[in-house]
Amino acid sequence: MEDKKIEQEEHLALKNKNILIERAIFIVSIFLIILVMLFFIGKKEGFHCDEIFSYGSANSTYSNTFYSYWKTDPEKIFFDEYVKNDNIFETIKNVKKYYVDNTAEKDRITKEKEDEQKDKWRTREEAIDYMQITGNGDEFNFSSVFWNQISDVHPPLFYILVNIVSSIVKNNSSKYIIFGINVVFFVLTAYFMRKILIEIKKKELAALTVLLYGLSIAGISTVIFLRMYMMLAFFTVLFLYLNIKIINNDYHIDKRKAIELILTTIGGFLTQYFFCIYALIVVIIMSIILLMKKKYKELLKYVLIFVVSAVIGVLIFPMSLYHMFFGERGVNYFANENYLERFKIFTELILNSFGANNIIGIALLILSIVVVVIIKRKESLPIFCLISIPVACYIMIIAQIAPYTELRYIMNVLPIASIFVVMMVGSMFDNKSYEVLLVAVMVVGLSGYGFITQKPICLYKGYDKYIELAEENKDLDIVYVGYSFFNHIQFMPEFMQYNKILITSQGDLYWLENSEELKDKDEFILSIEVTSANEQEVLNTVLKNTGFERYEILMEPVENINNKVYRIYR
């Protein structure tokens, strides 16, 4: 009896030791991934216009765009006239009038301000104020964040977090603000990836799974891309975890689980509307499973949870209904053609970002593993379906509705795709040592090949040279000739350096005729976006309209930055 007790104690001690070792390996893996991500964010020199918008929409007071020529932002005029002194119900009513019923008010404001469009120079201070919380009473201004998102196509939760952090570190628009937010959500995502692996009895593969995701170009890109997609990935993974917990709890949904599901659903919904697509697919599959298991009471409770979540989410952000069903990115907007081509592109994006490039070979490998797993492990079929089907369906839907064929629109399901692949590969062996070894070889191979053949998105190597040039000429004005009322914000880091900024297009260069701003100046900087304008024609027109005679080239376009910069002087 005494020997048996000693044996049990030794077994328990060994088990606890193994748990500590597994946790330590997992934590070390997280630190390793973060170090790699820090390396790549350090290499990031420029920004996608949407990344700049993350800062502007969060921190610019009641104006989400750095307008290129308005002396007074039309959105701000509308806010002052119709919203500023209204209660919440009156605000919603006026927003509906302005954005849904008609555009008469916007047309009126635009017409009244037409004479203010010519020769509108913005200042360095205005550029800084767009990007940063400057401490002039704009700290923690969540009302402004809500208004800016009402004017946009996204819900406000991510921007509220950016506003909070920016309010804490005033006068700062560092790339590390949103990178820090994304790292926090990456760690949380990794934590719940591990919890999922524990639920499916693959705990020994948790660290390897997170390494497969975190060291992939997909995972790195998600964290260093300064948008809400890492936060969206967290809510997506957490949502899957909670549903797997329900299955493993014999489909019982207690009060705590219901509250967790409601909060997670609302959080995902207020982060990015694409969360609704994934969640809806999971809800449909779970409802079918509950129906087949004859869990009618739990099914009713389950459906009610999401009805309540939807109602609360819409009450928090009523404009979401318009965004999703009537806005420019709403479901009515997407009717993309060439579906098979778009689906192929998204598939290649996933494979390439994980270091795989043989689509047919990978597809056949996964298919064969799936067949083996289904045959061998029928008892885990509900969880298998919950992990695999929503990801596949989500990608198929996104291929149809995404505005662009870019990796960001599927970033939220990539952690789950990592879990799926590891689960499939690991299930080929009953021996855990072989299982771990095979997955480890796969992780090392894919990660290594990915680093050699791919690079994270939106690094914009070479943009630092533009910033250095702007700092050297900070006392001068700049004329930027581009192509969009929005995309010019990609160059806000430059605009924050120069004295004054005129943002215009090739068709509006007449604004420079007899410009008061340049009349007493001996020189200024001209930046031409060469893919949207005829460079030589722009240069000749600028010289003619300003009366300046000479120029020199200061900067040629670099990787992904298509601006050519001149010094114009008399």
C-alpha positions, 0 to 999 in steps of 0.5 A, spaced: 500 500 500 505 504 501 509 503 495 503 504 491 502 511 494 509 513 493 508 511 486 502 515 485 506 521 488 511 520 483 507 520 478 503 526 480 510 530 481 512 527 474 505 530 471 506 537 474 513 537 472 511 536 465 506 541 465 511 546 468 516 544 462 510 545 457 508 552 460 515 554 460 516 552 453 510 555 451 512 562 454 519 562 451 516 561 444 511 567 445 517 571 447 521 568 441 515 570 436 515 577 439 522 578 438 522 577 431 516 581 430 520 587 434 525 586 428 520 586 423 517 593 426 523 596 426 524 595 419 518 598 417 519 605 414 513 607 411 505 606 412 499 604 408 494 609 408 489 605 412 494 605 417 495 612 417 487 612 418 488 608 424 491 614 427 487 619 424 480 616 425 482 615 432 485 622 434 483 627 429 477 631 433 470 630 429 474 629 422 477 622 420 480 625 414 486 630 413 482 633 407 486 636 401 483 642 400 477 644 405 478 650 409 472 647 413 471 640 413 464 639 411 463 633 416 465 638 421 460 643 419 454 638 419 457 636 426 456 643 429 450 644 426 446 638 427 449 634 432 454 637 437 448 639 442 443 633 440 442 628 445 443 621 442 436 619 439 437 626 436 444 624 433 442 618 430 436 621 427 440 626 424 445 621 422 440 617 418 438 624 415 445 625 412 447 619 410 441 614 409 435 618 406 439 623 402 445 627 401 442 634 400 445 637 406 452 635 404 451 638 397 448 644 400 455 645 405 459 643 399 456 648 394 457 653 400 464 652 401 466 651 393 469 658 393 474 656 399 477 650 395 482 654 391 489 654 394 488 651 401 494 650 404 494 646 410 499 647 416 504 642 419 500 643 426 494 641 423 498 635 420 500 633 427 493 634 430 490 629 425 495 624 427 496 625 435 493 627 441 496 634 443 493 635 450 488 640 448 482 637 451 482 632 446 484 626 450 479 620 451 474 623 446 470 617 445 465 621 442 469 624 437 471 617 435 464 614 435 463 620 430 469 619 426 466 611 425 459 613 423 462 617 418 467 611 416 465 604 414 468 600 421 465 600 428 469 604 433 472 599 438 479 598 435 479 606 434 477 607 442 483 603 444 488 607 439 485 613 442 486 611 449 493 609 448 495 615 444 491 620 450 496 616 455 502 618 451 500 625 448 504 628 442 506 621 439 504 618 433 509 612 433 508 606 430 509 602 436 503 605 439 498 600 435 504 595 434 503 595 442 496 594 442 497 588 436 502 585 440 497 584 446 492 581 442 497 576 439 499 574 446 491 573 448 490 570 441 496 565 443 493 563 450 487 561 447 490 557 441 493 553 447 487 553 450 483 550 444 489 545 443 488 543 450 481 542 449 482 537 443 487 533 447 493 536 443 496 540 449 503 537 447 503 541 440 501 548 443 507 551 443 509 548 436 502 551 433 503 558 436 510 558 433 507 556 426 502 561 426 507 567 430 513 565 425 509 565 419 509 571 414 502 571 416 502 572 423 508 577 423 504 581 418 498 581 422 501 584 428 506 589 424 500 591 420 497 597 424 490 596 423 484 592 427 486 585 424 490 582 430 484 584 435 479 581 430 483 575 430 483 574 438 475 575 438 475 570 432 479 565 436 476 566 443 469 565 439 471 558 437 474 556 444 468 558 447 464 554 442 469 548 443 468 548 451 460 548 450 461 541 446 466 538 451 461 540 456 456 535 453 453 541 450 451 545 456 451 552 456 451 555 463 450 562 465 457 564 465 458 561 458 452 565 456 455 571 458 462 570 455 459 568 449 455 575 449 461 579 451 465 576 445 460 576 440 459 584 442 467 585 442 468 582 435 462 585 432 465 592 434 472 591 432 470 589 425 464 587 421 467 581 418 467 577 425 459 577 423 461 572 417 465 567 421 460 567 427 454 566 423 457 560 420 459 557 427 452 559 430 449 555 424 454 549 425 453 549 432 445 549 431 445 543 427 449 539 432 445 541 437 439 539 433 442 532 431 444 531 439 436 533 440 439 538 445 433 543 444 433 547 450 440 548 449 439 550 442 434 555 444 438 558 449 444 558 444 440 562 439 437 567 444 445 569 446 446 571 439 440 575 438 441 578 445 448 580 442 446 583 436 441 587 439 446 590 444 451 591 439 446 595 434 444 599 440 451 601 442 453 603 435 446 604 431 450 606 425 452 599 424 446 597 420 447 602 415 454 600 414 453 593 413 447 593 409 447 600 405 454 603 406 459 603 400 462 597 404 455 593 405 453 587 403 449 590 397 456 593 394 459 587 393 458 583 387 465 581 385 466 578 378 471 573 376 470 569 383 474 563 381 480 567 380 479 571 386 479 565 390 485 562 387 489 569 389 486 568 396 488 561 397 495 563 394 496 568 399 495 563 405 499 558 402 505 563 401 504 567 407 505 560 411 511 558 406 508 553 402 507 554 394 505 548 391 498 549 391 496 542 389 501 538 393 498 542 399 491 541 398 492 533 396 496 532 403 491 536 407 485 532 403 488 525 405 490 527 412 482 529 413 480 522 410 485 519 415 482 523 421 475 522 420 476 515 419 480 514 425 477 519 430 469 519 429 468 521 436 471 528 435 467 529 429 463 535 431 469 539 434 473 537 427 467 540 423 467 546 428 475 548 426 475 546 419 468 548 416 467 555 418 475 557 416 473 554 409 467 557 408 469 564 411 475 564 406 470 562 400 465 568 402 471 573 403 473 571 396 466 574 393 465 580 398 472 583 400 473 589 396 480 587 395 484 581 394 489 582 400 491 578 406 488 582 411 481 580 410 483 573 412 488 574 417 483 573 423 482 566 421 489 564 420 491 562 427 485 557 426 488 555 420 494 553 423 491 549 429 487 545 423 494 544 420 497 542 426 491 537 428 491 534 421 499 533 421 499 530 428 493 526 428 497 521 423 501 518 429 498 515 435 505 516 438 506 523 441 513 523 440 513 522 433 507 527 432 511 532 436 517 531 431 513 531 425 510 537 427 516 540 429 519 539 422 513 542 419 514 548 423 521 549 422 521 547 414 515 552 413 518 558 417 524 557 414 522 557 407 517 563 408 523 567 411 527 566 405 521 567 399 516 572 403 516 578 407 511 581 411 506 586 408 507 594 408 514 595 410 515 600 405 523 600 405 526 606 403 521 611 406 525 613 411 529 617 406 523 621 404 522 623 412 530 625 412 529 629 406 523 633 409 526 634 416 532 637 412 527 642 408 522 643 414 522 650 413 519 650 406 512 648 404 511 642 400 506 641 394 504 634 393 500 632 387 497 625 387 490 622 385 485 621 391 482 625 396 484 620 401 490 616 399 495 622 400 494 621 408 500 615 406 505 621 406 502 624 413 509 623 416 512 627 411 507 633 412 508 633 419 515 636 418 514 641 412 512 648 414 505 648 410 502 643 405 498 644 399 495 637 397 492 637 390 492 633 383 494 634 376 487 637 374 487 642 379 494 645 378 491 652 376 490 653 384 497 655 384 496 661 379 498 667 383 499 663 389 499 668 395 503 663 399 508 662 394 509 669 392 514 671 397 518 665 397 524 663 393 523 655 393 519 650 395 518 642 395 514 639 389 512 631 390 509 628 384 506 621 385 508 619 378 503 613 377 497 618 377 500 624 374 504 625 368 510 627 371 513 632 366 507 635 364 506 636 372 513 639 373 512 644 367 505 646 369 507 648 376 513 652 373 508 656 369 503 657 374 508 659 380 513 663 376 519 659 378 524 657 373 529 652 376 528 645 379 533 639 381 531 632 383 531 630 390 528 623 390 527 618 386 521 613 387 523 607 391 520 600 393 512 601 393 513 609 394 512 612 387 513 619 389 518 623 385 521 629 389 523 636 387 526 642 389 523 648 385 526 655 386 527 661 382 
